[in-house]
Amino acid sequence: MDSQDEASSAGDVLQVQTREDFSAVFRDLYAPLVRYARGLSSDGVSARDVVQEVFTSLWEDRSEIVVRSSLEALLYTMVRNRVLNANRNRKNRAENASPRDIEDQKGLGTTSADESVTAKHLRQRLSAWIDDLPPRRREAFILSRYHGLSHEEIAQVMNVSRRTASTHVMHALQDLRRQLDALRNEDDLP
């Protein structure tokens, strides 16, 4: 086995070596990564900061980074890990906050039962249903449906098997279908 075969089996060296390569990756993935980070953290400002930090790390460590599957999956993993760390730190700080402060941060709203279902309301309900999914199921669904990652890439981002990633997506879809069916029955929608 020569050194090129060894590199292939261990992963490929990052192919973002020039400013032009980096700019292209940044242009293509910055907005989707910010949306993903927002979905995990519900804090737009820190989501942008997290993605900026990830791209800074990517550029600074470009000669040392080894890509095992795809650069996109690597970036989603980096964003995910940083957001989870930030969430954990925020949770530790929140333990000392008053209950009112915590409720204000959640920004929860209610929907009246007799409200007519319009496209806007349905989108709002869908968003709430997605937010109510178990965390790992929600993450897999968002990566699949909003970011277009394959189940293999989702598995790498979430550090689970491909089958587990597929199961999370399948269960999320089943949960959302049940919610929609219940809404249809409640409001006699077609």
Secondary structure, DSSP 8 states (H G I E B T S, - for coil): --HHHHHHHH-EE-S--SHHHHHHHHHHHHHHHHHHHHHHHS-HHHHHHHHHHHHHHHHHTTTT-EESS-HHHHHHHHHHHHHHHHHHHHHHHHTTS-HHHHHHHHT-----TT----HHHHHHHHHHHHHHS-HHHHHHHHHHHTT---HHHHHHHHTS-HHHHHHHHHHHHHHHHHHHHHHHHHHT--
